[in-house]
Amino acid sequence: MESARESSRIGQAKRAGEFFSKLTDSSLEDFFAMEYPRSYAASVVLFREKDPARALFVILDGAVRLSINSSQGRRLSLRIARNGEIIGLSSSLSGAPYDMTAETLNPSKIAIIDRREFQQFLARHPEAYLSVSEELGRQMAVASAQLRTLGLSSSAPQKLARLLLEWSDNGQAMESESRLHLSMTHAEIGDFIGSSRETVTRTLTNLKNRRLVAVRGCMMTIPNREALEDYAHR
């Protein structure tokens, strides 16, 4: 009979991320057995772009920045992966080198799963391929949204407004406002929209003057989401 501890772990995994929601209890138990949880400080690189794919990573707590670099050394941050997300999945399946760099944004707890062990897991649980394909589809949708932000927004202010709206979806939602914790510098935020630190600073000042955002320390508040959405898409 399954122990209370095992039931708790399975229930927690199902709540942590969409990937796990359609796995059977037996496949979840098997998945847990492969995990090697580790704690990381902030700004630790889990893997670099073009490194050989040796493992995939499940974020149990914390946040991880995913980025790519140009041949000139300029970095473009793609997105922030959060609790329950799996990173390095496509490379672990294909065997191709990692196509991005993963770096912890804050102290994080992350489970490492060896690539070969994961492939053996799929062989034992072919029903898990549905979860894998859906997870890859979600990651592709997020990448497409990032391209829309960068390619279709006509100005840096629009790009930044869309980025803040995206991040606010993962923040604290109140009845009349959204709150998000921003621990990154303006230069790091600029990496997400292809803009300089000066541009981000100037744009945030403009947004504050328009009362579209309010900032106190690392906490940002969006008093009226609809107003910021109008600004982002005008």
C-alpha positions in Angstrom: 0.0 0.0 0.0 1.2 3.5 -0.8 2.5 5.4 2.2 1.1 8.8 3.3 4.5 10.3 2.5 4.4 8.9 -1.1 0.8 10.1 -1.5 1.9 13.6 -0.4 4.8 13.7 -2.8 2.6 12.6 -5.7 0.0 15.1 -4.9 2.6 17.8 -4.6 4.1 16.9 -8.0 0.6 17.1 -9.6 0.1 20.6 -8.3 3.6 21.8 -9.1 3.5 21.7 -12.9 1.3 20.7 -15.9 3.8 18.1 -17.1 2.9 15.9 -14.1 -0.9 16.3 -14.3 -1.5 13.3 -16.6 1.1 10.9 -15.3 -0.2 7.9 -13.5 0.7 7.4 -9.8 3.1 4.6 -10.7 4.9 6.6 -13.3 5.2 9.5 -10.9 6.7 7.2 -8.3 9.2 6.0 -10.9 9.9 9.6 -11.9 10.6 10.6 -8.3 13.1 7.7 -8.0 15.2 9.2 -10.7 15.5 12.7 -9.2 18.6 14.0 -7.5 17.4 17.2 -5.7 20.0 19.9 -5.1 20.0 23.4 -3.6 21.6 26.2 -5.6 22.6 29.7 -4.8 21.5 32.6 -7.0 23.5 33.2 -10.3 24.6 29.5 -10.7 24.7 28.2 -14.3 23.0 24.9 -14.6 24.1 24.4 -18.2 25.4 26.5 -21.0 24.4 26.9 -24.6 26.2 24.3 -26.7 27.1 22.1 -23.7 26.5 18.4 -24.3 23.0 17.4 -23.0 23.6 15.1 -20.1 20.5 15.7 -18.0 17.2 17.5 -17.6 16.2 19.7 -14.7 12.9 20.1 -12.7 12.5 23.3 -10.8 11.1 22.4 -7.4 11.5 25.9 -5.9 12.9 29.2 -7.2 13.4 30.6 -10.7 15.8 30.0 -13.6 16.6 32.5 -16.4 16.9 31.0 -19.9 19.1 32.9 -22.4 21.0 32.7 -25.6 24.1 34.5 -26.8 25.1 36.1 -30.1 28.4 35.5 -31.8 29.4 39.0 -30.5 28.7 37.9 -27.0 25.4 39.8 -26.5 22.9 38.0 -24.4 19.2 37.8 -25.0 17.1 36.5 -22.1 14.2 34.3 -23.3 12.1 33.7 -20.3 12.0 32.8 -16.6 11.3 29.2 -15.8 9.5 28.6 -12.5 8.3 25.9 -10.1 7.2 22.7 -11.7 8.8 23.5 -15.1 11.3 21.1 -16.8 14.3 22.6 -18.6 16.6 20.9 -21.0 13.8 18.6 -22.2 14.2 18.9 -25.9 18.0 18.4 -25.9 17.6 15.4 -23.5 15.2 13.8 -26.0 17.2 14.6 -29.2 20.7 14.3 -27.8 21.6 17.7 -29.4 23.6 20.2 -27.3 21.7 22.5 -25.1 20.3 25.4 -27.2 20.3 27.9 -24.4 21.9 28.8 -21.0 20.1 28.2 -17.7 21.1 30.2 -14.7 19.4 30.5 -11.3 17.8 33.9 -10.6 17.6 33.3 -6.8 18.3 30.5 -4.4 16.6 27.5 -5.9 16.0 23.8 -5.3 16.2 21.8 -8.5 16.0 18.1 -9.3 18.5 16.6 -11.8 17.5 13.6 -13.9 20.1 11.9 -16.0 19.3 11.9 -19.7 19.7 8.1 -20.2 17.6 7.4 -17.1 14.8 9.6 -18.5 14.9 7.8 -21.8 14.6 4.5 -19.9 11.7 5.9 -17.9 9.9 6.7 -21.2 10.5 3.2 -22.4 8.9 1.8 -19.2 6.0 4.3 -19.3 5.1 5.0 -23.0 2.0 6.8 -21.8 4.3 9.6 -20.5 5.0 10.6 -24.1 1.7 12.5 -24.1 2.9 14.7 -21.2 6.3 15.2 -23.0 4.7 16.3 -26.2 2.3 18.7 -24.4 5.2 20.1 -22.4 7.2 20.7 -25.6 4.2 22.4 -27.1 3.8 24.7 -24.1 7.5 25.6 -24.4 7.1 26.3 -28.1 4.1 28.6 -27.3 6.1 30.5 -24.8 8.9 30.9 -27.3 6.4 32.2 -29.9 5.1 34.7 -27.4 8.6 36.0 -26.8 9.1 36.4 -30.5 5.9 38.4 -30.7 7.1 40.7 -27.9 10.5 41.3 -29.5 9.4 41.3 -33.2 6.0 42.9 -33.3 6.2 45.5 -30.6 7.3 48.7 -32.3 9.1 50.3 -29.4 11.0 49.5 -26.2 8.2 50.9 -24.0 5.7 48.5 -25.6 8.1 45.6 -25.2 8.7 46.4 -21.6 5.0 46.8 -20.8 4.3 43.4 -22.4 7.1 41.8 -20.5 5.8 43.2 -17.2 2.3 41.9 -18.0 3.7 38.5 -18.7 5.6 38.4 -15.4 2.6 39.7 -13.5 0.7 36.5 -14.6 3.1 34.7 -12.2 2.9 37.3 -9.5 0.4 38.0 -6.7 -3.1 38.8 -8.0 -5.3 41.1 -6.0 -8.8 42.3 -6.8 -7.7 45.5 -8.4 -4.0 45.1 -9.0 -1.1 42.8 -9.7 2.2 42.6 -7.8 5.5 41.1 -8.9 8.9 40.8 -7.3 11.7 42.2 -9.4 15.1 41.2 -8.2 16.9 41.9 -11.5 18.9 45.0 -12.4 17.7 47.3 -15.2 20.5 45.9 -17.4 19.2 42.3 -16.8 15.6 43.3 -17.6 17.0 44.9 -20.8 18.3 41.5 -21.8 14.7 40.3 -22.1 13.7 43.0 -24.6 17.0 43.7 -26.4 17.4 47.2 -24.9 20.0 49.0 -22.8 19.9 49.7 -19.1 19.4 53.4 -19.8 16.3 52.6 -22.0 14.8 50.4 -19.3 15.4 53.0 -16.6 13.9 55.8 -18.7 10.9 53.6 -19.7 10.2 52.6 -16.1 10.3 56.2 -15.0 7.8 57.1 -17.7 5.5 54.2 -16.7 5.7 55.4 -13.1 4.9 59.0 -14.1 1.8 57.7 -16.0 0.8 55.7 -12.9 0.8 52.5 -14.9 3.3 50.9 -12.4 4.4 51.7 -8.9 7.8 50.5 -7.5 8.8 50.2 -3.9 12.2 48.4 -3.4 12.0 45.1 -5.3 8.2 45.0 -5.4 6.3 46.4 -8.4 2.6 47.0 -8.4 0.4 47.3 -11.6 -2.6 49.3 -10.3 -4.7 48.9 -13.4 -3.8 46.0 -15.6 -6.2 47.1 -18.4 -4.5 50.5 -18.6 -1.1 48.8 -19.0 -2.4 46.5 -21.6 -3.8 49.4 -23.6 -0.4 51.1 -23.4 1.4 47.8 -24.5 -0.8 47.3 -27.6 -1.4 50.8 -28.8 
